[in-house]
Amino acid sequence: MIQALTLLGALGMFLYGMNLMSAGLQKAAGSKMRSFLTAMTSNPFKGVLSGLGITSVIQSSSATTVMTVGFVNAGLLTLSQSVGVIMGANIGTTVTAWMVSLLGFKADISLFAVPLMAVGFILSLAKSDKRRHISELIVGFSLLFLGLSLMKESVPDLRETPEVLAFIQNWTSYGFGSVLIFLLFGTVLTLVLQSSSATMALTLIMVNMGWIPFEMGAAMVLGENIGTTITANIAAAVGNANARRAALAHTLFNVFGVCWALVLFRPFLALVGTTITWLGLPNPLEIDHTMDMTADEGMSTLYGISMLHSLFNIFNTLILIWFVNVIVKIVNTVIKDKKSAEEDSVKLKFIDAGPLSTAELAIGQARNEVVHFAEISRRIVEFIRRAVNAKSDKEFEDNRQKLVKYEEISDRIEYEIAQFLNALPEDSISEETRTEAKRMYKIIGELESLGDSGESIGRILMRRNSHEKVFTEEQKAKLEKLLVAVDKAYGVMIDNLKAEKLEPIGLRMATDCEIEINDLRNTIREEEVHQLESDGANYHSSVYYLDTISEVERMGDFIINISQALEK
């Protein structure tokens, strides 16, 4: 019982170490990874390289895949580009197996893992965010290999319990049926552990301990590649169409690979065996796993499993990279958009699948959703224009109702973005990202206020109509100039939101727009008051007109506040 709990605890330490190491790397280089990914996806081949590079660094293909889905949602990557990144991520995740094979079994890793943890602890006390992130990386690395070391030590020696060993080995005696059994076992184990890296570590231990022959370990590796896609599909099930399409593309990629690997199972294993022999080690296919293995034989089985994992994903990528467009067509055919374009345009576009599993990278989702929010808000200007110039009561009411609707939309989007930001764990994001999140809270509050202004203008115009008052053509022309200025300010504000960093020229243009709006408001007000003094008969109409002008000018205040909030 104690041994089983120790094994479970060691597995937990391994998983926690990997997550901690990944989180530290992402916090240290989250924005750089976003920039790298967007720059390196101009074609599928570059996409593969970027996916390979990022996954090799963060040690999580799931994190890369989920991040890629977020980028597809953000419009920064096309679905075609994302497929290339996913292919590269599958190759990148094989680095973990090599790291474990080369370091985790060759020596007592705990001899330097514990001192490394001490270094990590010292760095965690530093004031610098970057050093604290590095400390997480070091501590995570130490815990990963300590967990692996404990797993090796806590697994029972089945040679001392021949009945258990015989039971396991009995499942290896069904020929190709055994291959399918262990493939299923690898799939289920990955699904349970929610980590193909953890399952790979257990597979390496099982092969190294002689529990199963090399062939069955290879079958488990193939199953792990299917299991990791099931996890991605479960995560994407509550997401939008693009999230589900990317997850399905990942599934198609891995399932196709497993199919050809099963058809060519023996020749594929023979290739792996030949490659390992070329390295000067025994052929893993010829090793008797029931006997005590020599050091070279142990290395041969470990390297063989790692080599098989790498070659599987490399060959699969080399085959399918020429069929990216076909994969995209298939996933688009299988998963269709259920919402109309009009309905979808006023809903969350980038974060409706929830936060990324990698908190540091999730801020990119939120940033793009804020831009989308601003673009939705901009439509209010046109609805105001139509309501002012409506030729019939029906036309006016239709546009007033749209102003009411968009106020409700603004309230909802503000709440949902705020909920998304609240879901980001404080201890998993850098200080820079935390500051950016605070700016977003301010920005979405101002965008929500713009929705309130639109509804207020609708109410003012409705009261005007109820008193059977109208604006003159001259008043409408002046109001149109003010609306044009507000729309221009919207455009500058959206450009500033899209920019990676607010440039001085962007803030200056926003300020100039605000000055223009204020000057127009003052001029219109003075002219209207002068007209009112000379023609008191239009008093009520002027009141509604001046109230409308004031509310439109307030929209300019909210808009400039957003650009000012972007200042570092």
Secondary structure, DSSP 4 states (H G I P E B T S, - for coil): -HHHHHHHHHHHHHHHHHHHHHHHHHHHHHHHHHHHHHHT-SSHHHHHHHHHHHHHHH--HHHHHHHHHHHHHTTSS-HHHHHHHHHHHHHHTHHHHHHIIIIITTS-THHHHHHHHHHHHHHHTSS-HHHHHHHHHHHHHHHHHHHHHHHHHHS--GGGSHHHHHHHHHTT-STHHHHHHHHHHHHHHHHHHT-HHHHHHHHHHHHHTTSS-HHHHHHHHHHHHHHHHHHHHHHHTTS-HHHHHHHHHHHHHHHHHHHHHHHTHHHHHHHHHHHHHHTTS--GGG--TTSPPPHHHHHHHHHHHHHHHHHHHHHHHHHHGGGHHHHHHHHHHHS---S-HHHHHTS-SSSTT---SSHHHHHHHHHHHHHHHHHHHHHHHHHHHHHHT-SSHHHHHHHHHHHHHHHHHHHHHHHHHHHHHHTS-GGGS-HHHHHHHHHHHHHHHHHHHHHHHHHHHHHHHHHHHHTT----HHHHHHHHHHHHHHHHHHHHHHHHHHSSS--HHHHHHHHHHHHHHHHHHHHHHHHHHHHHHH-GGGHHHHHHHHHHHHHHHHHHHHHHHHHHHT--
